[in-house]
Amino acid sequence: MISIDVPATIPNQRRHATAGRTARLLAYRLIAWTLGAVCCWPVGAASPVGQWVWSRRDLPVLEQARRVRPDVAAAVNIAEMSWDGQVRTRLRLPPGVAGAPAMLVVRLDDSFHRAAPGPTGAQLDRALARLLAAVDPRLAALPVELDYDAPRDRLPVYAAWLDTCRAGALRGRTLWITALQSQLQDPGFGARFAARVDGIVPQVFDTGEPWTPGRAAWLVTDLTRAAIPFTLGLGGFDRPGTHHAAWLAALPALAALPTYRGIWVFPAGFDWSRLLERLP
């Protein structure tokens, strides 16, 4: 997988906050209005809910969310990796920063778009092995999410890297990967990744593919075809020009799929407990 600081973009131009105070205030008002507007759409079944902890600004809002639902899980961004001929690792947050985490997240930035197909898999495996070896042994069984926005034409390369890592650093670990709508539109996505990952997190915020009824229907179709367990990655914030919370309207259809496993929310440092109050 979900910074109303407000993010103009967040990791690879999608999760870095750049706007000023005026935009933040406007965005905060906008999400309050937006969530109220779409909450009338019912969700058919209780959904496991978690929050990404991308920076320390997400910790207070996680506490607020847990006041509403104590079972809100945490997926902690522990590192960001880049490629410049070698794989470089920048540590982010300690795994235990939000208490016992439910998942560890490693971001692969856009520099991997130009990474060499062959040797990069082994480099990535070694980097992940070093990173995970430094994590508290008590967390050795935790699932890992790789957050990489692979261009559609690089999906075969990404799949090959995953093969290498699953035979090495990620052996025995539950593996989830972020999935963009553009990736899911590849008819071969399910066949390519179903045997390589345990689940996917379709991201529906700040991807350049905003909510429309048509996109929501396509997402249901694409996830049905992929036939891979998924948790929906929602934006728990909004800002001028976006309408992330509108994706709540798709939840009844998505939750009806047999592969649906719940929701992850990217809060961008903003209180999203009003959204939680609208979920079962």
C-alpha positions in Angstrom: 0.0 0.0 0.0 -2.5 4.8 2.5 0.2 13.5 3.9 -2.4 15.9 4.3 0.4 18.0 5.0 -1.1 17.9 2.1 0.7 15.5 -0.2 1.0 16.8 -3.7 2.4 13.4 -4.3 3.2 10.3 -2.3 6.6 8.3 -2.3 7.5 8.2 -6.0 5.6 11.5 -6.4 2.7 10.2 -4.4 3.5 10.4 -0.7 5.7 13.5 -0.2 3.9 16.4 1.3 4.5 19.8 -0.2 1.5 22.1 0.3 1.2 25.0 2.7 -1.0 25.8 5.6 -3.8 27.2 3.5 -4.0 24.1 1.4 -3.9 21.9 4.6 -6.9 23.7 6.1 -8.8 23.6 2.9 -8.0 19.9 2.5 -9.0 19.1 6.0 -12.4 20.7 5.5 -12.7 19.0 2.1 -12.2 15.5 3.6 -14.8 16.1 6.3 -17.3 17.1 3.7 -16.3 14.2 1.4 -16.5 11.5 4.0 -19.9 12.8 5.1 -21.1 12.8 1.5 -20.2 9.2 0.6 -20.8 7.5 3.9 -24.4 6.9 3.0 -23.1 4.0 0.8 -23.5 0.9 3.0 -20.7 -1.7 3.4 -22.1 -5.1 3.5 -19.8 -6.9 5.9 -17.4 -6.2 8.7 -14.0 -5.3 7.3 -10.6 -5.8 9.0 -9.0 -2.3 9.0 -5.4 -1.2 9.2 -3.5 2.0 8.9 -0.1 2.6 7.2 2.3 4.4 9.5 4.5 6.3 7.0 5.9 8.9 9.3 5.7 9.8 13.0 2.9 12.2 12.1 0.7 9.1 11.5 1.1 7.9 15.1 -1.3 10.4 16.8 -4.0 9.6 14.2 -3.5 5.9 14.7 -4.2 6.4 18.4 -7.3 8.4 17.4 -8.5 5.6 15.1 -7.9 3.0 17.8 -10.2 5.0 20.2 -13.0 4.2 17.6 -11.8 0.7 16.7 -9.2 -0.8 19.0 -8.4 -3.5 16.5 -7.0 -1.1 13.9 -3.8 -2.7 12.7 -0.5 -0.9 11.8 1.7 -1.4 8.8 5.0 0.4 9.4 7.2 1.8 6.7 10.6 0.6 7.9 12.7 1.5 4.9 12.9 3.0 1.4 15.2 1.5 -1.2 16.6 3.1 -4.4 18.8 1.9 -7.2 21.9 3.7 -8.7 23.6 0.6 -10.0 23.4 -0.9 -6.5 20.4 -1.1 -4.2 20.6 1.6 -1.5 18.6 1.4 1.7 17.3 4.4 3.8 15.8 3.5 7.1 12.5 5.1 8.0 10.7 4.0 11.2 11.5 1.4 13.8 9.2 -1.6 13.4 7.8 -1.2 16.9 7.0 2.5 16.7 3.3 1.9 16.8 3.3 -1.0 19.1 3.1 -4.5 17.7 2.9 -4.1 13.9 0.8 -6.3 11.7 3.0 -5.7 8.6 6.4 -4.3 7.7 6.5 -2.1 4.6 9.5 -1.5 2.3 9.2 1.2 -0.4 11.0 0.8 -3.7 11.3 4.2 -5.3 11.0 5.1 -9.0 14.7 4.6 -9.6 14.0 0.9 -9.9 12.2 1.7 -13.2 15.6 1.9 -14.9 17.3 -0.9 -12.8 19.0 -3.7 -14.7 16.6 -6.6 -15.0 19.1 -9.4 -14.3 21.4 -8.4 -11.4 19.0 -6.2 -9.5 17.0 -9.1 -8.2 20.0 -10.5 -6.4 20.9 -7.0 -5.2 17.4 -6.4 -3.8 17.4 -9.8 -2.1 20.7 -9.0 -0.3 19.4 -5.6 0.7 16.2 -7.1 2.1 18.1 -9.8 3.9 20.3 -7.2 5.7 17.3 -5.1 6.5 15.1 -7.9 7.9 18.1 -9.5 9.8 18.3 -6.2 11.8 14.6 -6.4 12.8 13.7 -7.8 16.2 13.7 -11.6 15.9 10.2 -11.6 17.5 8.9 -10.0 14.3 10.5 -12.6 12.0 7.2 -14.0 11.0 5.5 -10.7 10.2 4.2 -10.2 6.7 6.1 -7.8 4.4 4.6 -5.4 1.9 6.7 -4.3 -1.0 5.5 -0.9 -2.2 6.6 -0.5 -5.8 4.8 1.2 -8.7 6.2 -0.9 -11.4 5.4 0.4 -14.9 3.1 -2.1 -16.7 5.9 -3.0 -19.2 8.2 -3.8 -16.2 5.9 -6.2 -14.5 7.7 -9.3 -15.9 11.0 -7.9 -14.5 9.4 -7.2 -11.1 8.0 -10.7 -11.0 11.5 -12.1 -11.7 12.9 -10.0 -8.8 10.2 -11.4 -6.5 11.1 -15.0 -7.5 14.7 -14.2 -6.3 13.6 -12.6 -3.1 11.1 -15.3 -2.2 13.8 -17.9 -2.6 16.0 -15.8 -0.3 15.3 -13.0 2.1 11.5 -13.4 1.9 11.5 -17.2 2.2 8.8 -18.3 4.6 7.3 -14.7 4.9 3.9 -13.7 3.9 4.3 -11.2 1.0 2.0 -8.5 -0.1 2.6 -6.0 -2.9 1.0 -2.7 -3.8 -1.0 -2.9 -7.0 -2.0 0.1 -9.1 -5.1 0.2 -11.3 -2.9 0.4 -14.4 -1.1 -2.8 -13.4 -4.3 -4.6 -12.7 -5.6 -3.7 -16.2 -2.9 -6.0 -17.6 -4.9 -9.2 -18.4 -1.9 -11.3 -17.3 -1.5 -9.7 -13.9 -3.2 -12.5 -12.0 -1.3 -15.3 -13.8 2.0 -13.5 -13.3 1.6 -12.8 -9.6 -0.8 -15.2 -8.0 1.9 -17.8 -7.3 4.5 -15.2 -6.3 2.6 -13.2 -3.7 0.1 -13.9 -0.9 -1.9 -10.8 -1.5 -2.1 -7.4 -3.2 -3.1 -3.9 -2.0 -4.8 -2.1 -4.8 -4.2 1.6 -4.2 -7.0 4.0 -5.1 -5.6 7.3 -3.9 -3.3 9.8 -5.6 -2.6 7.5 -8.6 -3.7 9.9 -11.3 -6.8 7.6 -11.8 -9.5 9.3 -9.7 -12.8 7.9 -8.7 -15.5 7.5 -11.4 -18.3 4.9 -11.4 -16.6 3.4 -14.5 -13.2 3.0 -12.8 -14.9 1.4 -9.8 -16.6 -1.2 -12.0 -13.3 -1.8 -13.9 -11.5 -2.4 -10.5 -14.1 -5.0 -9.5 -13.6 -6.7 -12.9 -9.8 -6.5 -12.7 -9.7 -7.9 -9.2 -12.1 -10.7 -10.1 -9.9 -11.7 -13.0 -6.7 -11.5 -11.0 -8.2 -13.8 -8.3 -5.6 -12.8 -5.7 -6.4 -12.0 -2.1 -6.5 -8.2 -1.7 -7.0 -5.4 0.8 -8.1 -2.1 -0.5 -5.7 0.8 -0.1 -7.8 3.9 0.7 -6.7 7.5 1.2 -7.9 8.7 4.6 -7.4 12.3 3.5 -8.3 14.6 0.7 -7.1 17.8 -0.9 -8.2 20.2 -3.6 -8.7 18.3 -6.8 -9.1 14.8 -5.3 -12.1 12.8 -4.0 -10.4 9.8 -2.5 -13.2 9.0 -0.1 -15.6 8.5 -3.0 -14.0 5.0 -3.4 -16.1 4.0 -0.4 -18.9 3.7 -2.9 -17.1 0.7 -4.4 -16.8 -1.2 -1.1 -20.0 -3.2 -1.2 -19.1 -4.7 -4.6 -15.4 -5.2 -3.6 -16.3 -6.7 -0.2 -18.6 -9.2 -2.0 -15.6 -10.7 -3.8 -14.2 -14.0 -2.3 -10.7 -12.5 -2.4 -11.5 -9.4 -0.3 -9.6 -9.3 3.0 -10.2 -5.7 4.3 -8.9 -2.2 4.1 -5.6 -0.3 4.6 -5.8 3.5 5.1 -3.1 6.0 4.3 -3.8 8.9 6.6 -1.1 11.4 5.6 -1.0 12.6 9.2 -4.7 13.5 9.3 -7.4 12.2 11.6 -9.5 9.7 9.6 -11.6 8.4 12.5 -14.7 9.9 10.9 -14.2 7.4 8.1 -13.9 4.6 10.6 -17.1 5.6 12.3 -18.8 4.9 8.9 -17.5 1.4 8.6 -19.0 -1.7 10.3 
